[in-house]
């Protein structure tokens, strides 16, 4: 259970790091602001289309009597929004990392340099174009995995009561894991760790990952909050990777 607290500690440490290095905080805000504009447009569409989507997805309930029809579809609309927010939290990070790859790479590198006795950061030896391609490819793979989970959770969300209580809790845990993996990928990729190895490493320290990712997943349900936490989240993920490196080496 100690790993849960340690994971949260890295998240706090990352926010403190960007608080002490405000130039890098401002630098890291730019990709999140661009993504936020895209998200606002997407959620406006969701607000207008959720009712129609639920009605289309549940034709078997058309003949139900009042008030059960309204209650059932009302629960589902809430479920669509909750699961949409959870998927958005994961997708926000992935999309922002794709847009902000050069920004977050520099930020993560600066964290490594500031924490290294010799002031140096690990280097992959790859070109920026190659780094961007690998980051985009891995983000798409992770989004595909997250989408599979989202579909599964949406299907479970159709079950009354269970879908509005247990499923969102599971969704937060899944989202936290994927968030931590996506954020640590910036520093791990620079160390030459491939996406499958990244996932294996995250699974070997699930409590640490959840301690870092779950609070972030809850905060990321509010996109504006996500924008301001993102630079510190990248910094904290880099600090987490540094300690994982040390533990592996020892």
C-alpha atoms as a printed R data frame, in Angstrom:
    type eleno elety resid chain resno       x      y       z
1   ATOM     1    CA   UNK     A     1   0.000  0.000   0.000
2   ATOM     2    CA   UNK     A     2   2.996  2.281   0.456
3   ATOM     3    CA   UNK     A     3   3.329  2.495  -3.318
4   ATOM     4    CA   UNK     A     4  -0.050  4.266  -3.505
5   ATOM     5    CA   UNK     A     5   1.290  7.113  -1.385
6   ATOM     6    CA   UNK     A     6   4.582  7.154  -3.283
7   ATOM     7    CA   UNK     A     7   2.739  7.441  -6.592
8   ATOM     8    CA   UNK     A     8   0.743 10.425  -5.344
9   ATOM     9    CA   UNK     A     9   3.993 11.896  -4.013
10  ATOM    10    CA   UNK     A    10   5.482 11.933  -7.525
11  ATOM    11    CA   UNK     A    11   2.417 13.778  -8.795
12  ATOM    12    CA   UNK     A    12   2.817 16.430  -6.084
13  ATOM    13    CA   UNK     A    13   6.585 16.621  -6.667
14  ATOM    14    CA   UNK     A    14   6.023 17.255 -10.360
15  ATOM    15    CA   UNK     A    15   3.673 20.158  -9.626
16  ATOM    16    CA   UNK     A    16   6.229 21.578  -7.212
17  ATOM    17    CA   UNK     A    17   8.962 21.286  -9.841
18  ATOM    18    CA   UNK     A    18   7.066 23.364 -12.398
19  ATOM    19    CA   UNK     A    19   6.102 25.752  -9.589
20  ATOM    20    CA   UNK     A    20   9.808 26.380  -8.985
21  ATOM    21    CA   UNK     A    21  10.547 26.552 -12.722
22  ATOM    22    CA   UNK     A    22   7.748 28.783 -13.989
23  ATOM    23    CA   UNK     A    23   9.235 29.333 -17.421
24  ATOM    24    CA   UNK     A    24   8.861 25.606 -18.095
25  ATOM    25    CA   UNK     A    25   5.341 25.665 -16.659
26  ATOM    26    CA   UNK     A    26   4.300 28.289 -19.218
27  ATOM    27    CA   UNK     A    27   6.124 26.381 -21.949
28  ATOM    28    CA   UNK     A    28   4.207 23.211 -21.069
29  ATOM    29    CA   UNK     A    29   0.794 24.926 -21.057
30  ATOM    30    CA   UNK     A    30   0.681 25.594 -24.805
31  ATOM    31    CA   UNK     A    31  -0.216 22.075 -26.087
32  ATOM    32    CA   UNK     A    32  -2.941 21.684 -23.468
33  ATOM    33    CA   UNK     A    33  -4.567 24.974 -24.456
34  ATOM    34    CA   UNK     A    34  -4.714 23.872 -28.098
35  ATOM    35    CA   UNK     A    35  -6.261 20.520 -27.090
36  ATOM    36    CA   UNK     A    36  -8.761 22.261 -24.814
37  ATOM    37    CA   UNK     A    37 -10.193 24.209 -27.756
38  ATOM    38    CA   UNK     A    38 -10.689 20.927 -29.635
39  ATOM    39    CA   UNK     A    39 -12.357 19.341 -26.589
40  ATOM    40    CA   UNK     A    40 -14.781 22.194 -26.034
41  ATOM    41    CA   UNK     A    41 -16.088 21.684 -29.563
42  ATOM    42    CA   UNK     A    42 -16.350 17.895 -29.009
43  ATOM    43    CA   UNK     A    43 -18.299 18.226 -25.748
44  ATOM    44    CA   UNK     A    44 -20.721 20.702 -27.258
45  ATOM    45    CA   UNK     A    45 -21.477 17.999 -29.833
46  ATOM    46    CA   UNK     A    46 -21.873 15.395 -27.063
47  ATOM    47    CA   UNK     A    47 -24.263 17.655 -25.136
48  ATOM    48    CA   UNK     A    48 -26.525 17.940 -28.162
49  ATOM    49    CA   UNK     A    49 -26.275 14.305 -29.254
50  ATOM    50    CA   UNK     A    50 -26.299 12.180 -26.053
51  ATOM    51    CA   UNK     A    51 -30.115 11.884 -25.863
52  ATOM    52    CA   UNK     A    52 -30.429 10.865 -29.507
53  ATOM    53    CA   UNK     A    53 -27.608  8.339 -29.151
54  ATOM    54    CA   UNK     A    54 -29.177  6.667 -26.095
55  ATOM    55    CA   UNK     A    55 -32.572  6.518 -27.830
56  ATOM    56    CA   UNK     A    56 -30.971  4.911 -30.895
57  ATOM    57    CA   UNK     A    57 -29.025  2.402 -28.762
58  ATOM    58    CA   UNK     A    58 -32.076  1.236 -26.741
59  ATOM    59    CA   UNK     A    59 -34.952  0.585 -29.189
60  ATOM    60    CA   UNK     A    60 -36.091 -2.321 -26.967
61  ATOM    61    CA   UNK     A    61 -37.230  0.242 -24.366
62  ATOM    62    CA   UNK     A    62 -39.504  2.230 -26.693
63  ATOM    63    CA   UNK     A    63 -42.640  0.540 -25.371
64  ATOM    64    CA   UNK     A    64 -41.779  0.865 -21.676
65  ATOM    65    CA   UNK     A    65 -44.282  2.793 -19.576
66  ATOM    66    CA   UNK     A    66 -43.569  5.952 -17.618
67  ATOM    67    CA   UNK     A    67 -41.641  6.613 -15.453
68  ATOM    68    CA   UNK     A    68 -39.354  3.630 -16.209
69  ATOM    69    CA   UNK     A    69 -38.502  4.696 -19.741
70  ATOM    70    CA   UNK     A    70 -37.432  8.165 -18.627
71  ATOM    71    CA   UNK     A    71 -35.472  6.875 -15.631
72  ATOM    72    CA   UNK     A    72 -33.700  4.162 -17.637
73  ATOM    73    CA   UNK     A    73 -32.654  6.452 -20.471
74  ATOM    74    CA   UNK     A    74 -31.815  9.227 -18.030
75  ATOM    75    CA   UNK     A    75 -29.395  6.896 -16.247
76  ATOM    76    CA   UNK     A    76 -27.871  5.952 -19.588
77  ATOM    77    CA   UNK     A    77 -27.398  9.579 -20.615
78  ATOM    78    CA   UNK     A    78 -25.541 10.148 -17.335
79  ATOM    79    CA   UNK     A    79 -23.512  7.008 -18.052
80  ATOM    80    CA   UNK     A    80 -22.629  8.251 -21.538
81  ATOM    81    CA   UNK     A    81 -21.357 11.522 -20.086
82  ATOM    82    CA   UNK     A    82 -19.371  9.805 -17.315
83  ATOM    83    CA   UNK     A    83 -17.755  7.287 -19.665
84  ATOM    84    CA   UNK     A    84 -17.225 10.036 -22.230
85  ATOM    85    CA   UNK     A    85 -15.396 12.062 -19.589
86  ATOM    86    CA   UNK     A    86 -13.259  9.053 -18.618
87  ATOM    87    CA   UNK     A    87 -12.334  8.357 -22.237
88  ATOM    88    CA   UNK     A    88 -11.727 12.071 -22.745
89  ATOM    89    CA   UNK     A    89  -9.317 12.098 -19.800
90  ATOM    90    CA   UNK     A    90  -7.230  9.379 -21.457
91  ATOM    91    CA   UNK     A    91  -7.607 10.851 -24.935
92  ATOM    92    CA   UNK     A    92  -6.765 14.338 -23.642
93  ATOM    93    CA   UNK     A    93  -3.346 13.149 -22.549
94  ATOM    94    CA   UNK     A    94  -2.724 11.179 -25.735
95  ATOM    95    CA   UNK     A    95  -3.836 14.007 -28.039
96  ATOM    96    CA   UNK     A    96  -1.930 16.603 -26.014
97  ATOM    97    CA   UNK     A    97   1.206 14.436 -26.042
98  ATOM    98    CA   UNK     A    98   0.971 14.117 -29.831
99  ATOM    99    CA   UNK     A    99   0.493 17.854 -30.283
100 ATOM   100    CA   UNK     A   100   3.041 18.727 -27.623
101 ATOM   101    CA   UNK     A   101   5.707 16.078 -28.210
102 ATOM   102    CA   UNK     A   102   8.520 18.610 -28.796
103 ATOM   103    CA   UNK     A   103   7.330 20.663 -25.790
104 ATOM   104    CA   UNK     A   104   7.050 17.785 -23.331
105 ATOM   105    CA   UNK     A   105  10.237 16.136 -24.541
106 ATOM   106    CA   UNK     A   106  12.140 19.321 -23.689
107 ATOM   107    CA   UNK     A   107  10.323 19.649 -20.363
108 ATOM   108    CA   UNK     A   108  11.037 16.041 -19.392
109 ATOM   109    CA   UNK     A   109  14.651 16.400 -20.472
110 ATOM   110    CA   UNK     A   110  15.014 19.508 -18.311
111 ATOM   111    CA   UNK     A   111  13.617 17.632 -15.281
112 ATOM   112    CA   UNK     A   112  16.172 14.860 -15.861
113 ATOM   113    CA   UNK     A   113  18.996 17.391 -16.137
114 ATOM   114    CA   UNK     A   114  17.962 19.249 -12.992
115 ATOM   115    CA   UNK     A   115  17.842 16.010 -10.982
116 ATOM   116    CA   UNK     A   116  21.067 14.472 -12.336
117 ATOM   117    CA   UNK     A   117  24.350 15.058 -10.474
118 ATOM   118    CA   UNK     A   118  26.149 15.618 -13.790
119 ATOM   119    CA   UNK     A   119  23.355 17.750 -15.259
120 ATOM   120    CA   UNK     A   120  22.813 15.365 -18.152
121 ATOM   121    CA   UNK     A   121  19.675 13.584 -19.399
122 ATOM   122    CA   UNK     A   122  19.333 10.171 -21.086
123 ATOM   123    CA   UNK     A   123  19.184 10.412 -24.879
124 ATOM   124    CA   UNK     A   124  17.612  8.017 -27.364
125 ATOM   125    CA   UNK     A   125  19.902  9.048 -30.200
126 ATOM   126    CA   UNK     A   126  16.918  9.323 -32.568
127 ATOM   127    CA   UNK     A   127  15.978 12.328 -34.673
128 ATOM   128    CA   UNK     A   128  13.073 14.570 -33.677
129 ATOM   129    CA   UNK     A   129  11.040 13.295 -36.651
130 ATOM   130    CA   UNK     A   130  11.630  9.698 -35.543
131 ATOM   131    CA   UNK     A   131  10.696 10.537 -31.946
132 ATOM   132    CA   UNK     A   132   7.473 12.180 -33.129
133 ATOM   133    CA   UNK     A   133   6.568  9.174 -35.266
134 ATOM   134    CA   UNK     A   134   7.170  6.706 -32.406
135 ATOM   135    CA   UNK     A   135   5.211  8.893 -29.956
136 ATOM   136    CA   UNK     A   136   2.265  9.186 -32.368
137 ATOM   137    CA   UNK     A   137   2.265  5.451 -33.138
138 ATOM   138    CA   UNK     A   138   2.400  4.469 -29.459
139 ATOM   139    CA   UNK     A   139  -0.315  6.984 -28.536
140 ATOM   140    CA   UNK     A   140  -2.615  5.530 -31.202
141 ATOM   141    CA   UNK     A   141  -1.974  2.018 -29.866
142 ATOM   142    CA   UNK     A   142  -2.804  3.132 -26.347
143 ATOM   143    CA   UNK     A   143  -5.921  4.934 -27.538
144 ATOM   144    CA   UNK     A   144  -7.033  1.728 -29.246
145 ATOM   145    CA   UNK     A   145  -6.617 -0.164 -25.955
146 ATOM   146    CA   UNK     A   146  -8.471  2.581 -24.097
147 ATOM   147    CA   UNK     A   147 -11.276  2.473 -26.672
148 ATOM   148    CA   UNK     A   148 -11.708 -1.284 -26.123
149 ATOM   149    CA   UNK     A   149 -12.070 -0.633 -22.394
150 ATOM   150    CA   UNK     A   150 -14.474  2.243 -23.066
151 ATOM   151    CA   UNK     A   151 -16.725  0.018 -25.201
152 ATOM   152    CA   UNK     A   152 -16.672 -2.716 -22.544
153 ATOM   153    CA   UNK     A   153 -17.466 -0.239 -19.761
154 ATOM   154    CA   UNK     A   154 -20.239  1.333 -21.825
155 ATOM   155    CA   UNK     A   155 -21.807 -2.100 -22.336
156 ATOM   156    CA   UNK     A   156 -21.618 -2.772 -18.583
157 ATOM   157    CA   UNK     A   157 -23.020  0.709 -18.019
158 ATOM   158    CA   UNK     A   158 -26.289 -0.436 -19.605
159 ATOM   159    CA   UNK     A   159 -26.936 -2.540 -16.506
160 ATOM   160    CA   UNK     A   160 -29.129 -0.474 -14.147
161 ATOM   161    CA   UNK     A   161 -27.556  0.520 -10.805
162 ATOM   162    CA   UNK     A   162 -24.308 -1.388 -11.505
163 ATOM   163    CA   UNK     A   163 -23.678  0.820 -14.523
164 ATOM   164    CA   UNK     A   164 -24.054  3.995 -12.489
165 ATOM   165    CA   UNK     A   165 -22.062  2.889  -9.405
166 ATOM   166    CA   UNK     A   166 -19.439  0.173  -9.875
167 ATOM   167    CA   UNK     A   167 -18.600  0.807 -13.538
168 ATOM   168    CA   UNK     A   168 -17.497  4.458 -13.088
169 ATOM   169    CA   UNK     A   169 -15.172  3.372 -10.255
170 ATOM   170    CA   UNK     A   170 -13.598  0.708 -12.477
171 ATOM   171    CA   UNK     A   171 -13.383  3.304 -15.234
172 ATOM   172    CA   UNK     A   172 -11.422  5.681 -13.001
173 ATOM   173    CA   UNK     A   173  -8.929  2.907 -12.191
174 ATOM   174    CA   UNK     A   174  -8.468  1.998 -15.862
175 ATOM   175    CA   UNK     A   175  -8.144  5.663 -16.813
176 ATOM   176    CA   UNK     A   176  -5.554  6.259 -14.097
177 ATOM   177    CA   UNK     A   177  -3.438  3.373 -15.342
178 ATOM   178    CA   UNK     A   178  -3.497  4.578 -18.943
179 ATOM   179    CA   UNK     A   179  -2.780  8.171 -17.920
180 ATOM   180    CA   UNK     A   180   0.291  7.117 -15.958
181 ATOM   181    CA   UNK     A   181   1.506  4.977 -18.848
182 ATOM   182    CA   UNK     A   182   1.042  7.759 -21.389
183 ATOM   183    CA   UNK     A   183   2.810 10.356 -19.259
184 ATOM   184    CA   UNK     A   184   5.759  8.150 -18.323
185 ATOM   185    CA   UNK     A   185   6.170  7.200 -21.987
186 ATOM   186    CA   UNK     A   186   7.836 10.574 -22.655
187 ATOM   187    CA   UNK     A   187  10.767  9.763 -20.356
188 ATOM   188    CA   UNK     A   188  10.747  6.006 -21.054
189 ATOM   189    CA   UNK     A   189  10.830  6.494 -24.819
190 ATOM   190    CA   UNK     A   190  13.924  8.665 -24.437
191 ATOM   191    CA   UNK     A   191  15.492  5.779 -22.528
192 ATOM   192    CA   UNK     A   192  14.748  3.385 -25.395
193 ATOM   193    CA   UNK     A   193  11.941  1.489 -23.610
194 ATOM   194    CA   UNK     A   194   9.343  0.247 -26.114
195 ATOM   195    CA   UNK     A   195   5.600  0.423 -25.493
196 ATOM   196    CA   UNK     A   196   5.208 -3.283 -24.617
197 ATOM   197    CA   UNK     A   197   8.037 -3.013 -22.101
198 ATOM   198    CA   UNK     A   198   6.450  0.161 -20.747
199 ATOM   199    CA   UNK     A   199   3.155 -1.658 -20.137
200 ATOM   200    CA   UNK     A   200   4.955 -4.571 -18.481
201 ATOM   201    CA   UNK     A   201   6.804 -2.149 -16.202
202 ATOM   202    CA   UNK     A   202   3.585 -0.366 -15.267
203 ATOM   203    CA   UNK     A   203   1.808 -3.653 -14.516
204 ATOM   204    CA   UNK     A   204   4.654 -4.727 -12.237
205 ATOM   205    CA   UNK     A   205   4.035 -1.645 -10.052
206 ATOM   206    CA   UNK     A   206   0.254 -1.223 -10.294
207 ATOM   207    CA   UNK     A   207  -0.196  0.433  -6.894
208 ATOM   208    CA   UNK     A   208   2.491  2.993  -7.693
209 ATOM   209    CA   UNK     A   209   0.868  3.638 -11.072
210 ATOM   210    CA   UNK     A   210  -2.624  3.996  -9.563
211 ATOM   211    CA   UNK     A   211  -1.313  6.296  -6.832
212 ATOM   212    CA   UNK     A   212   0.005  8.588  -9.544
213 ATOM   213    CA   UNK     A   213  -2.685  8.140 -12.197
214 ATOM   214    CA   UNK     A   214  -6.018  7.865 -10.337
215 ATOM   215    CA   UNK     A   215  -5.905 11.320  -8.654
216 ATOM   216    CA   UNK     A   216  -4.866 12.736 -12.001
217 ATOM   217    CA   UNK     A   217  -7.747 10.938 -13.741
218 ATOM   218    CA   UNK     A   218 -10.234 12.480 -11.310
219 ATOM   219    CA   UNK     A   219  -8.730 15.951 -11.816
220 ATOM   220    CA   UNK     A   220  -8.614 15.483 -15.604
221 ATOM   221    CA   UNK     A   221 -12.405 15.071 -15.685
222 ATOM   222    CA   UNK     A   222 -12.369 18.874 -15.777
223 ATOM   223    CA   UNK     A   223 -10.496 19.775 -19.000
224 ATOM   224    CA   UNK     A   224  -9.499 23.254 -17.760
225 ATOM   225    CA   UNK     A   225  -7.857 21.677 -14.702
226 ATOM   226    CA   UNK     A   226  -6.112 19.177 -16.964
227 ATOM   227    CA   UNK     A   227  -4.489 21.995 -18.955
228 ATOM   228    CA   UNK     A   228  -2.882 23.492 -15.850
229 ATOM   229    CA   UNK     A   229  -1.853 20.152 -14.309
230 ATOM   230    CA   UNK     A   230  -0.343 18.739 -17.493
231 ATOM   231    CA   UNK     A   231   3.153 20.324 -17.239
232 ATOM   232    CA   UNK     A   232   3.519 19.154 -13.634
233 ATOM   233    CA   UNK     A   233   2.151 15.724 -14.562
234 ATOM   234    CA   UNK     A   234   4.893 15.322 -17.198
235 ATOM   235    CA   UNK     A   235   7.498 16.480 -14.670
236 ATOM   236    CA   UNK     A   236   6.149 14.090 -12.014
237 ATOM   237    CA   UNK     A   237   6.091 11.182 -14.463
238 ATOM   238    CA   UNK     A   238   9.749 11.865 -15.276
239 ATOM   239    CA   UNK     A   239  10.635 11.812 -11.576
240 ATOM   240    CA   UNK     A   240   8.738  8.527 -11.234
241 ATOM   241    CA   UNK     A   241  10.668  7.028 -14.160
242 ATOM   242    CA   UNK     A   242  13.989  8.150 -12.647
243 ATOM   243    CA   UNK     A   243  13.239  6.254  -9.449
244 ATOM   244    CA   UNK     A   244  12.012  3.209 -11.372
245 ATOM   245    CA   UNK     A   245  15.305  3.320 -13.262
246 ATOM   246    CA   UNK     A   246  17.227  3.425  -9.993
247 ATOM   247    CA   UNK     A   247  15.224  0.550  -8.524
248 ATOM   248    CA   UNK     A   248  15.733 -1.549 -11.653
249 ATOM   249    CA   UNK     A   249  19.451 -0.817 -11.721
250 ATOM   250    CA   UNK     A   250  19.846 -1.821  -8.087
